[in-house]
């Protein structure tokens, strides 16, 4: 098992609204697995969602950030996907933009923000 922190943020009415999710995942877990774990948590705790997933447009965070048919992040998603290096600094890069099925490094901190003007 490994720990992954997902920092998800969405600009709402001119402000960036976000939330951190700390997850315990299997050793071979990917960003798809991490977002699916957040979705499962939000289904069980809907009051902890950073925006209304239930209103019929976006049903899951996974759907918001990743196009599973194309197997890639949407173009308007900002990504900062780092894990600690040998000195404990967040400089070890997870190449998840190129490969959404890349096994995440343990203790990764991954920041995803939609609609950042990329």
C-alpha positions in Angstrom: 0.0 0.0 0.0 1.1 3.6 -0.7 -0.1 7.0 0.3 -1.1 9.5 -2.3 -2.4 13.0 -1.8 -4.7 14.5 -4.5 -5.2 18.2 -4.4 -8.2 19.0 -6.6 -9.3 22.6 -7.4 -11.8 24.2 -9.6 -12.3 27.9 -10.3 -15.8 28.9 -9.1 -17.1 32.5 -9.6 -13.6 33.9 -9.8 -12.1 32.0 -6.9 -10.2 28.7 -6.8 -12.1 26.2 -4.6 -10.2 23.1 -3.7 -9.8 20.1 -1.3 -7.0 17.7 -0.5 -7.7 13.9 -0.4 -5.2 11.6 1.2 -5.6 8.1 0.0 -4.2 4.6 0.8 -3.9 2.8 -2.5 -2.4 -0.5 -3.9 1.3 -0.3 -4.8 0.5 -0.4 -8.6 -2.2 2.4 -8.4 -2.4 5.0 -11.1 -4.0 8.4 -11.3 -7.1 6.7 -12.6 -7.2 4.6 -9.5 -6.6 7.6 -7.3 -9.5 9.6 -8.9 -11.8 6.6 -8.7 -11.0 6.3 -5.0 -11.9 10.0 -4.5 -15.1 9.4 -6.5 -16.0 6.5 -4.2 -15.4 8.6 -1.1 -17.5 11.5 -2.5 -20.4 9.1 -3.3 -20.3 8.0 0.4 -19.7 11.6 1.7 -21.4 14.0 -0.8 -21.2 17.0 1.5 -17.4 16.9 1.1 -17.5 17.5 -2.7 -16.0 20.8 -3.8 -18.8 21.3 -6.3 -22.2 19.7 -7.0 -21.4 16.5 -8.8 -25.1 15.4 -8.5 -26.8 18.0 -10.7 -26.6 15.9 -13.9 -23.6 17.4 -15.8 -20.5 16.0 -14.2 -21.0 12.8 -12.3 -17.4 12.0 -11.1 -14.1 13.8 -10.6 -12.5 11.2 -12.9 -14.9 12.4 -15.7 -13.9 16.0 -15.0 -10.2 15.5 -15.4 -9.6 12.5 -17.7 -11.0 11.5 -21.1 -11.0 7.7 -20.7 -11.9 7.0 -24.3 -8.8 9.0 -25.4 -6.8 7.8 -22.3 -5.5 11.3 -21.6 -6.1 14.4 -19.4 -8.3 17.1 -20.9 -6.3 20.0 -22.4 -7.7 22.5 -19.8 -6.3 20.5 -16.8 -3.3 21.9 -14.9 -1.2 19.1 -13.5 1.6 19.2 -10.8 2.5 15.5 -10.2 5.4 15.1 -7.8 6.7 12.7 -5.2 9.6 13.1 -2.7 13.1 12.5 -4.1 16.0 11.0 -2.0 16.2 14.3 0.0 12.5 14.3 0.7 11.7 17.2 -1.7 8.8 17.0 -4.1 10.9 16.8 -7.2 10.4 13.2 -8.5 8.1 13.6 -11.5 5.2 11.3 -12.2 4.7 11.3 -16.0 0.9 11.0 -15.8 0.2 13.5 -18.5 1.9 11.2 -21.0 0.6 8.0 -19.5 -2.5 8.0 -17.2 -1.7 4.3 -16.3 1.8 5.1 -14.9 2.1 3.6 -11.4 2.3 6.6 -9.0 5.3 6.9 -6.8 4.6 6.4 -3.1 3.9 9.7 -1.1 3.1 11.6 -4.3 1.3 14.9 -4.0 -0.7 15.5 -7.2 -2.4 18.8 -7.8 -5.1 18.9 -10.5 -6.9 22.1 -11.5 -9.4 22.3 -14.2 -9.8 25.3 -16.5 -6.5 27.1 -15.7 -6.3 28.7 -19.1 -3.7 26.2 -20.5 
